[in-house]
Amino acid sequence: MPIFQSINNRENTKIFIWKITEPEAFLRADIELSENSVNRLSTMSSELHRRGFLSIRHLLKQAGYSDLDLYYSEHGKPHLTDDKYISITHSFEFTAIIISDVPIGIDIEKQRDKIKRIAPKFIGYEENFIASLEDPVKELTVVWGAKESMYKLYGHKGLGFKAHCLVASFTMESEETVARLVFKDDNLKFDVFFKEVENFMLAYVIPSRNA
């Protein structure tokens, strides 16, 4: 299918979402891949991963870029050659990218009950808020997505979701909250935006205007 959804936010921030329904051969057509990407694609044993990889290149095309404009740091963080900021996410049949004039991070996750079992590994400051909810699958997925997005934006080793990333309480109807990343000498505030995409949860972070 064509692009599933696009979202515009402040700081010239644009989000592009793709639902992967096409066969691999279709996704391989009409895009140019760098030699590095061809090599990466050849090492992927999962067809779903290959289709996800290719759909992200179609999202880049929708945003006015090509695979040749994308490169990765030694730590695996994606960058664009024009110095705009980019973050990438893939979960099952959905992929998404976010591009902005400012540092950003994005995550999309399938909503599953198992997140309640692993919550103690990433919930810290949010414990009382989560405990007050009857069935916090959605809220936990938002918190995870916000912390994963901060982690992608920050890109430094040693950052812990539980110890260093804090997400303020929120309602699902608001589709936004705030978060902080406190690590070493950094104390950074972010605005968090989230929304349901079918049975998935999309979350992304932008540096707060009210730091």
C-alpha positions in Angstrom: 0.0 0.0 0.0 1.1 3.6 -0.3 2.2 5.5 2.8 -0.2 4.6 5.7 -0.1 8.0 7.5 1.9 11.2 7.8 2.0 13.6 10.7 3.5 17.1 10.9 4.6 18.7 14.2 6.6 21.7 15.2 10.3 22.4 14.5 9.6 21.1 10.9 9.1 17.6 12.3 7.5 15.1 10.0 6.5 11.5 10.7 5.9 8.9 8.0 4.2 5.6 8.7 4.1 2.5 6.4 1.9 -0.6 6.9 3.7 -3.5 5.2 1.3 -5.4 3.0 3.3 -5.6 -0.2 5.5 -8.6 -1.3 9.2 -8.2 -1.1 9.6 -7.9 -4.9 7.2 -5.0 -5.0 9.1 -3.2 -2.2 12.5 -3.8 -3.9 11.3 -2.0 -7.1 11.7 1.7 -7.7 14.3 2.4 -5.0 18.0 2.7 -5.2 20.1 1.0 -2.5 23.7 1.7 -1.5 26.2 -1.1 -1.6 26.1 -1.2 2.2 22.3 -1.6 2.2 22.4 -4.3 -0.4 24.9 -6.2 1.8 22.8 -5.7 4.9 19.7 -6.9 3.1 21.5 -10.0 2.0 22.2 -11.0 5.6 18.6 -10.8 6.8 17.1 -14.3 7.1 13.6 -13.0 8.0 11.4 -11.9 5.1 9.5 -9.6 7.4 12.7 -7.8 8.3 13.7 -7.5 4.7 10.3 -6.0 3.8 10.6 -3.7 6.8 14.0 -2.6 5.7 12.8 -1.9 2.2 9.6 -0.1 3.3 11.8 2.3 5.3 13.5 3.2 2.0 10.1 3.9 0.5 9.4 6.2 3.5 12.7 8.0 2.8 11.5 8.5 -0.8 8.2 9.9 0.4 10.2 12.4 2.6 12.3 13.5 -0.4 15.4 11.4 0.3 17.0 8.1 -0.9 18.9 5.4 0.8 22.0 7.1 -0.4 21.2 10.0 1.9 21.2 7.8 4.9 24.2 6.6 6.9 24.9 5.2 10.3 27.3 6.1 13.1 29.7 3.5 14.6 27.0 3.0 17.3 24.3 2.3 14.8 22.5 5.7 15.0 21.0 6.8 11.7 22.0 10.2 10.1 21.1 12.1 7.0 23.6 13.8 4.7 21.9 17.2 4.9 22.3 17.3 8.7 18.6 17.0 9.5 17.8 14.6 12.3 16.2 11.2 11.7 15.0 8.3 13.8 13.6 4.9 12.5 11.4 2.3 14.0 10.0 -1.1 12.9 7.6 -3.5 14.6 5.9 -6.4 12.8 4.0 -4.9 9.9 4.6 -1.3 10.7 7.6 0.9 10.0 8.0 4.7 10.7 10.5 7.4 10.3 10.7 10.9 11.9 12.7 13.7 10.4 13.3 17.1 12.1 15.4 20.2 12.4 16.0 19.2 16.0 17.1 15.9 17.7 14.2 13.5 17.8 13.4 9.8 18.5 10.6 7.5 17.5 9.2 4.1 18.5 6.3 1.9 17.4 5.3 -1.1 19.4 2.6 -3.7 19.2 0.3 -3.6 22.3 0.7 -6.9 24.1 -0.1 -8.2 27.6 3.5 -9.3 28.1 4.5 -5.7 28.7 3.0 -6.0 32.1 5.4 -8.8 33.0 8.5 -6.9 31.9 7.3 -3.5 33.4 9.6 -3.8 36.5 12.6 -3.7 34.2 11.8 -0.2 32.9 9.2 1.4 35.3 10.7 3.6 38.0 9.4 7.1 38.6 6.1 6.0 36.9 5.4 3.2 39.4 2.5 4.9 41.3 0.9 6.1 38.1 0.9 2.6 36.6 -0.2 1.0 39.8 -3.4 3.2 39.8 -4.5 1.7 36.5 -6.7 -1.3 36.2 -5.2 -2.7 32.9 -2.2 -0.5 32.0 -1.2 -2.2 28.7 -1.7 1.0 26.7 0.0 3.2 29.2 3.0 0.9 29.7 3.4 0.8 25.9 3.4 4.6 25.8 6.0 4.7 28.6 8.2 2.2 26.9 7.9 4.0 23.6 8.8 7.3 25.1 11.9 5.8 26.8 13.0 4.0 23.7 12.6 7.2 21.8 14.7 9.1 24.3 17.3 6.4 24.1 17.5 6.6 20.3 17.8 10.4 20.5 20.5 10.4 23.1 22.6 7.6 21.7 25.0 7.2 24.6 26.0 3.9 26.2 25.0 3.3 29.8 21.6 5.0 29.7 19.0 3.0 31.7 15.3 3.2 31.0 14.5 2.7 34.7 17.2 4.8 36.3 17.6 7.6 33.9 14.4 8.1 31.9 11.3 9.5 33.6 7.8 9.9 32.0 5.1 12.1 33.6 1.6 10.7 34.2 -0.9 11.2 31.4 -4.3 10.2 30.0 -4.6 8.3 26.8 -7.0 10.9 25.5 -4.4 13.7 25.7 -2.0 11.9 23.3 0.9 13.8 24.9 3.0 14.1 28.1 6.5 15.2 29.1 9.6 13.3 30.0 13.1 13.8 31.4 16.4 12.1 30.7 18.8 12.5 33.7 22.2 11.0 33.0 25.7 12.1 34.1 25.8 15.9 33.5 22.7 16.0 31.3 19.2 16.9 32.5 17.0 17.0 29.3 13.3 17.6 29.1 11.2 16.3 26.2 7.7 16.7 24.9 6.2 13.2 24.2 3.5 12.6 21.6 1.8 9.3 21.2 -1.2 7.8 19.3 -2.7 4.4 18.6 -2.1 3.0 15.1 -4.5 0.1 14.8 -3.2 -2.3 17.6 0.2 -0.6 17.8 1.3 2.4 19.8 3.4 5.2 18.2 5.5 7.5 20.4 8.0 10.1 19.6 9.9 12.8 21.5 10.9 16.4 20.7 13.1 18.6 22.9 10.7 20.6 25.1 10.3 24.4 24.6 10.0 24.7 28.3 13.1 22.9 29.5 
